[in-house]
Amino acid sequence: MIFIGSVSSAGLNAQKFRAEHHEHLDLIDSLVSSGYIESRDGKYSLKLMTLTEIADSTPQVGSLLNLCEHLFDVLRQAYKSKPGESISLDELSKLADLPRQNIYAGIRYLSEASVICSYSTDLSAIDAFLTPAEKLLRHQSFGQVIEEMRSWNSNPATAQNPSVPFTKVSPLFGNDLAFEYLLNPAIAEHALPQYKDGHLRNAVLDSIIAVFDLIRNKTGLSEDGDELVGKAFSLSDPYLVLSEIDTESGKNDQKGFMQIFKGAYQGIRNTKAHSLTHDLTQIKAAQYLVLASLLARRIEEAKLMKK
């Protein structure tokens, strides 16, 4: 209960929170390692499945899940009308009939549930937006999405499909979560179904295509490959900034990931698109999907300079 204040915001400053509750450090570390609390970019926040476990006893959490349900309905209708298109937070505010700042708390949980592909790092920015995912059409309600996520926890994919050897990540989470929990929502939506069906080449190819779609969706650019990466992450006139590029370390981060994006396109996307033959194993394909998820996350967290 000492952590409940985080559900209404983008998270709590982790260092400050730990200092204020130093007598509970072992408990906090245990909750983080068990996956109940997410630690990202120096902030703590509660995971979606954690919210569902305490909703009945915590009215604030129940209200947040009701918000997610309402936003799910609005975004589902928006996707039906304009599939694949981003929606500004101003427009979402009007459609949901809610003050814009009231919807911020639900967005990260919609992303965690993979019903939105991406959203602006700074939700308060005038041009902030989010991109609904096709997964909205696969469910009638946010409650159904939560039930599916519960089934993943209780019935791992390995039990449903023994031919898919999911890599365990218990050192990170403290339990037997499957590798799919490491996947970015956009990668999970577009590549995980093919992976589970054994279509490894298509899964890897679609994961990289999804990465470049995220760049185009966020920047409004129409180019592809090297040209798209060069324009999007330009040091002199960038659309997306990964770090503070007025510092040496920030420039290195920008230049380094620019090369990684270009390498992913040339070394993964092109090779998988131009030949039906491949050397993929299930483990190697899973590692490609995790790599694509890292790239997708860097895009989502990048600061949008213009569009």
C-alpha positions as CSV (number, residue, x, y, z in Angstrom):
1,M,0.0,0.0,0.0
2,I,2.9,2.4,0.5
3,F,3.4,2.3,-3.3
4,I,-0.2,3.1,-4.4
5,G,0.5,6.7,-5.2
6,S,2.3,5.7,-8.4
7,V,-0.8,4.5,-10.2
8,S,-2.0,7.9,-10.9
9,S,1.2,9.2,-12.5
10,A,4.1,8.2,-14.8
11,G,5.8,6.6,-11.8
12,L,7.7,7.6,-8.7
13,N,11.3,8.7,-8.5
14,A,13.0,5.4,-7.4
15,Q,15.8,6.9,-5.4
16,K,13.6,9.3,-3.5
17,F,11.0,6.5,-2.9
18,R,13.7,4.2,-1.6
19,A,15.1,6.9,0.7
20,E,11.6,7.7,2.1
21,H,10.9,4.0,2.8
22,H,14.3,2.8,3.7
23,E,12.9,0.5,6.3
24,H,11.2,-1.5,3.5
25,L,14.2,-1.8,1.1
26,D,14.2,-5.6,1.2
27,L,10.5,-5.7,0.4
28,I,10.9,-3.2,-2.4
29,D,13.7,-5.2,-4.0
30,S,11.7,-8.4,-3.7
31,L,8.7,-6.8,-5.4
32,V,10.9,-5.5,-8.2
33,S,12.7,-8.8,-8.8
34,S,9.3,-10.6,-8.7
35,G,7.9,-8.4,-11.4
36,Y,5.2,-6.6,-9.3
37,I,7.0,-3.3,-9.6
38,E,8.6,-2.1,-12.8
39,S,11.8,-0.1,-12.6
40,R,12.4,2.0,-15.7
41,D,14.5,5.2,-16.3
42,G,14.9,5.8,-12.6
43,K,11.2,5.5,-11.8
44,Y,9.0,2.8,-10.1
45,S,5.5,2.0,-11.3
46,L,3.1,-0.9,-10.7
47,K,2.7,-3.5,-13.3
48,L,-0.8,-4.1,-14.8
49,M,-1.2,-7.5,-13.3
50,T,-0.3,-6.1,-9.9
51,L,-3.1,-3.6,-10.3
52,T,-5.6,-6.3,-11.0
53,E,-4.6,-8.2,-7.8
54,I,-5.3,-5.2,-5.6
55,A,-8.2,-3.6,-7.5
56,D,-11.0,-5.0,-5.2
57,S,-9.4,-3.5,-2.1
58,T,-8.2,-0.3,-3.6
59,P,-10.7,2.1,-5.0
60,Q,-8.0,4.2,-6.7
61,V,-6.9,1.2,-8.7
62,G,-10.4,0.2,-9.6
63,S,-10.9,3.7,-11.0
64,L,-7.8,3.4,-13.1
65,L,-8.8,0.1,-14.6
66,N,-12.2,1.6,-15.4
67,L,-10.3,4.4,-17.2
68,C,-8.4,1.8,-19.2
69,E,-11.6,0.1,-20.1
70,H,-13.1,3.3,-21.3
71,L,-10.1,4.3,-23.3
72,F,-10.0,0.8,-24.8
73,D,-13.5,1.2,-26.1
74,V,-12.7,4.6,-27.6
75,L,-9.5,3.5,-29.2
76,R,-11.2,0.3,-30.6
77,Q,-13.7,2.5,-32.4
78,A,-11.0,4.8,-33.6
79,Y,-9.0,1.9,-35.0
80,K,-12.1,0.6,-36.9
81,S,-12.5,4.0,-38.5
82,K,-8.9,4.7,-39.3
83,P,-6.8,1.5,-39.0
84,G,-3.1,2.0,-38.4
85,E,-3.3,5.8,-38.0
86,S,-2.0,7.6,-34.9
87,I,-4.3,9.7,-32.8
88,S,-3.4,12.9,-31.0
89,L,-4.1,13.1,-27.3
90,D,-6.2,16.2,-27.9
91,E,-8.5,14.1,-30.2
92,L,-8.5,11.2,-27.8
93,S,-9.5,13.6,-25.0
94,K,-12.5,14.8,-27.1
95,L,-13.5,11.2,-28.1
96,A,-13.3,10.0,-24.5
97,D,-15.0,13.2,-23.1
98,L,-12.3,13.5,-20.5
99,P,-9.8,16.2,-19.7
100,R,-6.5,15.4,-21.5
101,Q,-4.4,15.1,-18.3
102,N,-6.9,12.6,-16.9
103,I,-6.0,10.0,-19.6
104,Y,-2.3,10.0,-19.1
105,A,-2.4,7.4,-16.3
106,G,-4.1,4.8,-18.5
107,I,-1.8,5.1,-21.5
108,R,1.2,3.2,-20.1
109,Y,-1.1,0.3,-19.0
110,L,-2.7,0.2,-22.5
111,S,0.8,-0.1,-23.9
112,E,1.7,-2.8,-21.4
113,A,-1.4,-4.7,-22.6
114,S,-0.2,-4.3,-26.2
115,V,-3.4,-2.5,-27.4
116,I,-1.3,0.5,-28.4
117,C,1.9,0.2,-30.4
118,S,3.6,3.4,-29.3
119,Y,3.0,6.8,-27.7
120,S,4.9,10.1,-27.2
121,T,7.5,10.1,-24.5
122,D,6.2,13.5,-23.3
123,L,2.5,13.1,-23.0
124,S,2.1,16.8,-22.1
125,A,3.6,18.0,-25.4
126,I,1.2,19.8,-27.7
127,D,1.7,17.3,-30.5
128,A,1.7,14.2,-28.2
129,F,0.0,11.1,-29.8
130,L,-0.4,7.4,-29.5
131,T,-0.9,4.6,-32.1
132,P,-3.6,2.0,-31.5
133,A,-2.8,-1.6,-32.3
134,E,-4.7,-4.2,-34.2
135,K,-5.0,-6.2,-31.0
136,L,-7.9,-3.9,-30.1
137,L,-10.0,-5.8,-32.7
138,R,-9.2,-9.2,-31.2
139,H,-11.0,-8.4,-27.9
140,Q,-14.3,-7.0,-27.0
141,S,-13.1,-5.3,-23.8
142,F,-10.0,-4.5,-21.8
143,G,-11.2,-7.1,-19.3
144,Q,-10.8,-9.8,-21.9
145,V,-7.2,-8.5,-22.5
146,I,-6.5,-8.9,-18.8
147,E,-7.9,-12.4,-18.7
148,E,-5.7,-13.3,-21.6
149,M,-2.6,-12.0,-19.8
150,R,-3.6,-14.0,-16.7
151,S,-3.8,-17.1,-18.8
152,W,-0.3,-16.5,-20.0
153,N,0.9,-16.4,-16.4
154,S,-0.9,-19.5,-15.4
155,N,-0.5,-21.4,-18.7
156,P,2.9,-20.6,-20.2
157,A,3.2,-20.9,-24.0
158,T,5.4,-24.0,-23.6
159,A,2.5,-25.9,-22.1
160,Q,0.3,-24.9,-25.1
161,N,2.9,-25.5,-27.8
162,P,5.8,-27.7,-26.6
163,S,7.6,-27.2,-29.9
164,V,8.4,-23.6,-28.9
165,P,11.2,-23.5,-26.4
166,F,10.8,-20.2,-24.6
167,T,13.8,-18.8,-22.9
168,K,13.4,-18.4,-19.1
169,V,14.2,-15.1,-17.6
170,S,13.8,-15.9,-13.9
171,P,17.1,-14.1,-12.9
172,L,15.3,-10.9,-14.0
173,F,11.8,-11.5,-12.6
174,G,12.1,-14.1,-10.0
175,N,9.7,-16.6,-11.6
176,D,9.2,-18.5,-14.9
177,L,8.0,-15.7,-17.2
178,A,8.4,-16.5,-20.9
179,F,10.6,-14.4,-23.2
180,E,7.5,-12.8,-24.7
181,Y,7.3,-10.6,-21.7
182,L,10.5,-8.9,-22.9
183,L,8.9,-8.0,-26.2
184,N,7.8,-4.5,-27.1
185,P,4.0,-4.3,-27.8
186,A,4.5,-3.6,-31.5
187,I,6.9,-6.6,-31.8
188,A,4.5,-8.8,-29.9
189,E,1.6,-7.8,-32.1
190,H,3.3,-8.2,-35.4
191,A,5.9,-11.0,-34.9
192,L,5.0,-13.2,-31.9
193,P,2.0,-14.9,-33.6
194,Q,4.3,-16.0,-36.5
195,Y,6.9,-17.2,-34.0
196,K,4.4,-19.3,-32.1
197,D,3.2,-20.8,-35.4
198,G,6.8,-21.8,-36.3
199,H,7.1,-19.2,-39.1
200,L,10.5,-18.0,-37.9
201,R,11.6,-16.2,-41.0
202,N,8.4,-14.2,-41.2
203,A,8.5,-13.4,-37.4
204,V,12.0,-12.0,-37.7
205,L,11.3,-10.1,-40.9
206,D,8.0,-8.6,-39.5
207,S,9.8,-7.6,-36.3
208,I,12.2,-5.4,-38.2
209,I,9.5,-4.0,-40.5
210,A,7.5,-3.1,-37.3
211,V,10.6,-1.2,-36.0
212,F,10.8,0.9,-39.2
213,D,7.0,1.4,-39.2
214,L,7.4,2.9,-35.7
215,I,9.9,5.4,-37.0
216,R,7.6,6.4,-39.8
217,N,4.6,6.6,-37.6
218,K,6.3,8.8,-35.0
219,T,8.1,11.1,-37.5
220,G,5.7,11.3,-40.4
221,L,8.6,10.4,-42.8
222,S,7.9,8.1,-45.7
223,E,11.4,7.0,-46.6
224,D,12.8,3.5,-45.8
225,G,16.1,1.9,-44.9
226,D,19.3,4.0,-44.7
227,E,17.5,7.2,-45.9
228,L,14.8,6.9,-43.2
229,V,17.3,6.3,-40.5
230,G,19.6,9.1,-41.7
231,K,16.8,11.7,-41.7
232,A,15.2,10.5,-38.5
233,F,18.4,10.4,-36.4
234,S,20.4,13.1,-38.1
235,L,22.8,14.9,-35.8
236,S,22.3,18.2,-37.4
237,D,18.5,18.2,-38.0
238,P,17.0,15.2,-36.2
239,Y,13.4,14.2,-36.0
240,L,14.1,11.9,-33.1
241,V,16.7,12.5,-30.4
242,L,17.8,9.5,-28.3
243,S,20.0,11.5,-25.9
244,E,21.1,15.0,-25.4
245,I,23.1,15.4,-28.6
246,D,24.9,18.5,-27.4
247,T,27.0,16.3,-25.3
248,E,29.7,13.9,-26.5
249,S,28.1,10.8,-24.9
250,G,24.7,11.9,-26.3
251,K,26.2,12.2,-29.8
252,N,27.8,8.7,-29.4
253,D,24.5,7.3,-28.4
254,Q,22.7,8.9,-31.4
255,K,25.4,7.9,-33.9
256,G,25.8,4.4,-32.4
257,F,22.1,3.5,-32.6
258,M,21.9,5.1,-36.1
259,Q,24.4,2.4,-37.2
260,I,22.5,-0.3,-35.3
261,F,19.2,0.7,-37.1
262,K,20.9,0.7,-40.4
263,G,22.6,-2.6,-39.7
264,A,19.3,-4.2,-38.7
265,Y,17.7,-3.1,-42.0
266,Q,20.6,-4.3,-44.1
267,G,21.7,-7.4,-42.2
268,I,18.3,-8.6,-41.0
269,R,15.4,-7.1,-42.9
270,N,17.1,-7.3,-46.4
271,T,18.5,-10.8,-46.0
272,K,15.3,-12.3,-44.7
273,A,13.2,-10.5,-47.4
274,H,15.3,-11.6,-50.3
275,S,15.5,-15.4,-49.6
276,L,13.2,-18.1,-48.3
277,T,16.2,-20.0,-46.9
278,H,17.5,-19.2,-43.5
279,D,19.5,-20.5,-40.6
280,L,17.1,-19.6,-37.9
281,T,16.4,-21.7,-34.8
282,Q,13.7,-21.0,-32.4
283,I,16.1,-19.6,-29.9
284,K,17.9,-17.4,-32.5
285,A,14.6,-16.1,-33.8
286,A,13.6,-15.2,-30.2
287,Q,16.8,-13.3,-29.8
288,Y,16.1,-11.3,-32.9
289,L,12.6,-10.4,-31.6
290,V,14.2,-9.2,-28.3
291,L,16.7,-7.1,-30.3
292,A,13.8,-5.5,-32.3
293,S,12.1,-4.8,-29.1
294,L,15.1,-2.8,-27.8
295,L,15.1,-0.8,-31.0
296,A,11.3,-0.2,-30.7
297,R,11.7,1.0,-27.1
298,R,14.4,3.4,-28.1
299,I,12.1,4.9,-30.8
300,E,9.2,5.2,-28.3
301,E,11.4,6.9,-25.7
302,A,13.1,9.2,-28.2
303,K,12.2,12.9,-28.0
304,L,10.2,14.0,-31.1
305,M,11.7,17.3,-32.4
306,K,9.4,17.8,-35.4
307,K,6.8,16.0,-37.5
